[in-house]
């Protein structure tokens, strides 16, 4: 069985996209939304089995099945609290070359397309360029 963790050990499964206009009009709400997501991820990591039971309730599946299925994931690396990781952005750019969305040698100007202003300061990184 193929395991994505051998290729991308820290896979970004959720990526938020918003227009500049939306950000200008709803910046405070966007910051709160990102904080709530980060809090939810923290709670999942702190009490994985309880989170799996809640998930099972909403998905109408057996709680044991949800726990067993989700135990295969490394919750400390699988769920992102919203912060970026430089190595992941570099890996994404490399993947874009492989699928011919970028030319070899073409560089993604992450600082021009990623706005971290809605993340708490402690979650911001120096973006690769």
N, C-alpha and C positions, 0 to 999 in steps of 0.2 A: 504494500500500500504506500502511496506517495505521501510524504509528510512535508507540508509547506514550510515547517520550521527549519528544515535543512537548507532552504533557499533564502527565506526571509524570516529570521528569528523574531523580529518584532514587526509584525504585519499591521498596517493601518487599515482597519476595517470600517472606520467611520471618518469621513472627511466632510467638513461643513463648507458649503459654498454659498456666498451671498453677494449681491451686487453692492457697489459703493453707495448707491442711493438707499438701499435697505439698511446698510450699516450706519449711515448718517442719521436716518430717521429712527432707527430702532437699536442703537448701540447699547443702551442700558439693558434692554430686554435680551439682547444677544449675549452680553456678558453674564447675565443671570442664568440663561439657558446653559451656557458652557459650564458654569459653576455647579448647577444641578446635575449635569451629566457627570462631572468629576466626582461629586459627592456620591452619586449612585455607583460609580465604578469602585470607589473606596469601600462602600458598604458591601458590594459583591465580594471583594477581596477579603474583607474582615469576617464575613459569615456566608461562605459559599453555599453550604447546604440549605440554609434558610432562603437564600436568593433563588436557588434551583427549585425549591418548593413553590415559591411565589410564581416563578416562570411556568411551572407545571400547571398551576391553577389557571393562569391566563391562557395557556395553550391547550388546556383540556387534555392533559396527558398524565399518566401515572407519575407521582413525585419520585419514586425510586428510579424510573426510567430516565427522568430528567437529570437526576443526580449522577447516575451511571454514565449517561451520554456526555454530560458536561465535565466529568472528572478527567476526560482525556485532554482537556485544555489546561495549559498552564495559566491560571487566571492572573498571575502577576505580570505576565507578558502579553496575554491575548487581549485583554481589555485595556484600551487606552483611556486615560483620563483627560485627553485633549491636547496634551503637549506634543510637540514635534521632537523627533530625534534625527540628528544630522545624518547618521548612517542610513536611516530609512529613506530620507529624501534622496540621498545619493543612489540607493538601490532602485528607487522609483524612476529616477532619470535614466539609469542603466537599462531598466526594463522598457522604457519608452524608446530607446535606441533599438532594442531587440525586436520590437513590434513595428519599427519604422515610423514612429511618431516624431522622432528626432533623428537628425543625421549624426553619424559618428563624429565625435568632437564637438558637437553642438552642446552648449551649456544652458541649463535651466536657470534663469535668474530668479531664484526663489524669493529674494527680498522684494522683488517688484510685484510678485503675484500673491504672496502670503502676508496677511495682516495679523499680527499677534496682539494687537492692542486690546483685544477683548478677553485675552487670557490674563490671569493674575501674573504680576511681574516674575514671581518665582518659577513660573512654568514656561517662560519665554527662553528661546535659545538664539545663539548666533546662527542665522540661516546660511547654508552654503550658497556660493554663487559661482 
